Amino acid sequence: MFRQMYKQARTHPSLIPLFVFILTGSAGASMYLMRLALRNPDVSWDRKNNPEPWNKIPPTGQYKLYAVNTDYSKLKKDRPDF
């Protein structure tokens, strides 16, 4: 695949920005999916040792990538301990 892209880029240099944007977008989407799969508390890969990973997050812990107007340090605990 990369050999073919390299061959086309040599013959048509105007395609280089297109290839750069496609590769950058693919890498960004892959990294975001990896972050969702590994860092999201709703996803549980180890069900034997930690069946409910969302209970380990403190009430002031931020797990979202981007929080609009939310100060997590001022939140109070609103869930029971198990």
Stockholm file with secondary structure:
# STOCKHOLM 1.0

chainA/1-82         MFRQMYKQARTHPSLIPLFVFILTGSAGASMYLMRLALRNPDVSWDRKNNPEPWNKIPPTGQYKLYAVNTDYSKLKKDRPDF
#=GR chainA/1-82 SS CHHHHHHHHHHCGGGHHHHHHHHHHHHHHHHHHHHHHHHCTTCCSCTTTCSCGGGGSCTTCCCSSCCSSCCGGGCCCCSCCC
#=GC SS_cons        CHHHHHHHHHHCGGGHHHHHHHHHHHHHHHHHHHHHHHHCTTCCSCTTTCSCGGGGSCTTCCCSSCCSSCCGGGCCCCSCCC
//
